Amino acid sequence: MMTNKEPISMPEALEYVGGKGQEEEKARGFIKKFSKLKSKDAKEMREKLEKLDLMKMKAEQIVKIIGMLPEDAEELNKIFGGVSLDENETKKILDTVKEYK
C-alpha cells in the first residue's frame, strides 16, 4: 500500500520490491538493468543535492539527475526544461554528480 507520494530514484525503489515471486524478480531485474548507481549511493547523492538548497530544483528533478547522471550543462538543462539554471547552480549540481561516476 502506498503511503507516501514522494518521487524516488530507481536504485532507491529496489529496496521496496519485496517478495520472491517471478514478478518481483522481473521488477528487480528491470531496475538493476537501468540503474547506474547502487541504492546507498543514490540516497547519498539525493541528500547532497537536497543540501545544495537550490530553490529551482524539485524532488522530481533530483530523481531524474540520479537516473541520468548528466555530464554537462546541456544534459542537465534537459532535465530542468523551462527552468534556467545559472552557471553557479549548474556547477554545484554537476560537481555533485561527478562524485558518483
ZITABEL-V197246 format. One record per residue. N is the residue number from 1. SS is DSSP state (~ for helix, > for strand, _ for the rest). Layout:
n=N ss=SS
n=N ss=SS
This chain:
n=1 ss=_
n=2 ss=_
n=3 ss=_
n=4 ss=_
n=5 ss=_
n=6 ss=_
n=7 ss=_
n=8 ss=_
n=9 ss=_
n=10 ss=~
n=11 ss=~
n=12 ss=~
n=13 ss=~
n=14 ss=~
n=15 ss=~
n=16 ss=~
n=17 ss=_
n=18 ss=_
n=19 ss=_
n=20 ss=_
n=21 ss=_
n=22 ss=~
n=23 ss=~
n=24 ss=~
n=25 ss=~
n=26 ss=~
n=27 ss=~
n=28 ss=~
n=29 ss=~
n=30 ss=~
n=31 ss=~
n=32 ss=~
n=33 ss=~
n=34 ss=~
n=35 ss=_
n=36 ss=_
n=37 ss=_
n=38 ss=_
n=39 ss=~
n=40 ss=~
n=41 ss=~
n=42 ss=~
n=43 ss=~
n=44 ss=~
n=45 ss=~
n=46 ss=~
n=47 ss=~
n=48 ss=~
n=49 ss=~
n=50 ss=~
n=51 ss=~
n=52 ss=_
n=53 ss=_
n=54 ss=_
n=55 ss=_
n=56 ss=_
n=57 ss=_
n=58 ss=_
n=59 ss=~
n=60 ss=~
n=61 ss=~
n=62 ss=~
n=63 ss=~
n=64 ss=~
n=65 ss=~
n=66 ss=~
n=67 ss=~
n=68 ss=~
n=69 ss=_
n=70 ss=_
n=71 ss=_
n=72 ss=_
n=73 ss=~
n=74 ss=~
n=75 ss=~
n=76 ss=~
n=77 ss=~
n=78 ss=~
n=79 ss=~
n=80 ss=~
n=81 ss=_
n=82 ss=_
n=83 ss=_
n=84 ss=_
n=85 ss=_
n=86 ss=_
n=87 ss=~
n=88 ss=~
n=89 ss=~
n=90 ss=~
n=91 ss=~
n=92 ss=~
n=93 ss=~
n=94 ss=~
n=95 ss=~
n=96 ss=~
n=97 ss=~
n=98 ss=~
n=99 ss=_
n=100 ss=_
n=101 ss=_
